[in-house]
């Protein structure tokens, strides 16, 4: 997807992420899981937060590193597996998942949630933005129901809220309906 410009790469942070940051929703260190070319991580770094962005795509990570260098920001970026965050051997106070959860198959979701638990400290907050089942049509990623968000986080997590949101894309015809969830790891 990163050979060109994927629809979710809008050249700036997602407005929902900016809203969360403006509301004080992030405390460092933060991990941006599935960071793509780094716009959300760079937004958080510009606010003085310690941020690690990870993605499975080496091309996306190289682009994120180049943006950080060009902008003089200190965000760190690594090629890493979201299903094996424990291998980072680091703990974070906050995590951001902006557009990753909805790509996992049902069987991968509990693995992903366990992976998040291995990296997020007790009491840490996950902010998650995923495609909503309210999005009409079939273009784009798999749609997620509120229940599909709640179920994998039922044990050891507190789903504080799930609210309607919007994914902004670089396709004028697709400003997608999303869910924005705030989920806290039990202490």
N, C-alpha and C positions, 0 to 999 in steps of 0.2 A: 504493500500500500504506500510505502514511503518513496517509491521511485518517482512518483509525482506528488501532488499536494492532496492528501486525503480530505474528505469533506469536513472532518472535525478540526482540522488545522486552520484556525481563523486568524492567525497572526497576532493574537492577544489572548489573555486569559478568558475563560468562559465567564460571562457576567454573573452566573450563580456562584462561582468561586470567589469573585470579587466581592459579592454581597456577603458571603460567609466571612471573608477576611475583614471587611468593614465592620461587621458585627462582633469582631473579636473571637471568631470561632477557631482560630488556630493558635497553638502554643508550640514552640519549637522544643526539640527537633521534630520536623515533619517529614514523612515519607510520602511521595507522590507515586502511587503504584500504577504503572501503565502510563507514564508521563508523556509519551510521544515525543514531540520536538521541544517540550519543556515550557510552554507558555504559562501554564498554571504554576509550576515550580518557580519560574522566574518572577512571576508576580509576587509570590510569597517571599522570595529572597529579597526583592526590592523593598519589602516592608521590614527588613532586618531579621527575618527568621532563618534559622539553620534548616536547610532543605536538602534532602536526597531524592532525586528522581530516578526511578528505575523503569526499564522497558526491555522487552525481549528483542527489539529491533536495533541492531547495531547502527543502521542508517539513521534512525530517529535519535539515538543517543548522540551520535556525532553532530547532528544538526543542533541538538540542545546545547551541547558543549560550545559550539561555535557561537550561538546566540548569547550564552552567558559571557563568553570572552568579549564579544562585540559590545555588550551592554555594561561590562565591568561588574558583573554580579558574581557572587561566590557560591551559587548553587552547585551541588555535586551531582553528577550523572553517571550511572552504571548500567551496563547490560546485565540484567538479572531476571530470574524466573519468579513471577508473582506467586507461584504455587510452592515456592521454597524460600520464603523470606527469612526463615530461621538461619539459613546459611550465611546471611549477612552478619550475624552475630552482633546486632545492634538493636537498641530499643528506641522507640519514638513516642512522643506525647500525643501526636496527632497523625492521622493518615488521611490521604485524599485518594479516592477512586473516582475519576471523572471519565466514565465511558469504558470501564473494563469489565465490571461485574456481568453485564449483559452478554458478553462474548463467551462466557463459560457454559458448558453443558451442565445438566442437572447433577451428574456424578462428580463434576469438578468443583461445584460450589462449596461443599463441606471442606474439601481440601484447601480451597482458597481462604475460607474463614479461619481454619486452623493455622494457616500460614500467616494471616494477619495477626492472630492472637500471639504468635511467636515473636512478632516484631513490635507490637503495640503494648506499651506498659499498662498495668492495671489502672483503670480510671481514664485511660487514653480514649480519644474521640476519633471515630471514623466518620468522615463526610463523604457520602457516596452519591453520585449522579449517574442514573442509568435510563435507558429508553423505557418509556411507559407503555403499558398495554392500551392506553388511551390514544396512542398514535395511530391514525388510520392508515390503510394501505399495507403493503408488504415490503416497500423499499427500505433498505437500511437494516440495522441489526435486529436481533430477536427482541421482542417486546417482553417486559417483565411486569408481573402483577405485584401489588403490595404484599400479598401473601408469600409470593416467591422471594421477596426481599426479607420478610420476617422469618421464614422457616429456617434458613441456614444459621441465623443469628439467635435462635431460640435458647441455646444453652451457653451461659457464660457471657452474655451480652445483654444490653438494655437498649432496645430500639426506642429512642426518645421521640422521634417524629419521622413521618414520611409525608412530604407535601408535593403538590404538583409544581413542576418547574419547566424550563425550556432549555434544550440544547441548541445553541446557535451554531450553524454550519456555514460554510462558504458557498452553499448552494441556495440562491434566493428562494427557490421553491420548497426548501426543506428547513424549517425551523421546528425541530422535533419536540413533541411532548415527552417530558421526562419526569422521573421521581427524584427528589432530593431528600436523602435520608441522613439523619444524625443518629449514630449508633455508638454506644459507650461500652468499652470492655469492662466487665465486672472486676472489682478489686479484690 
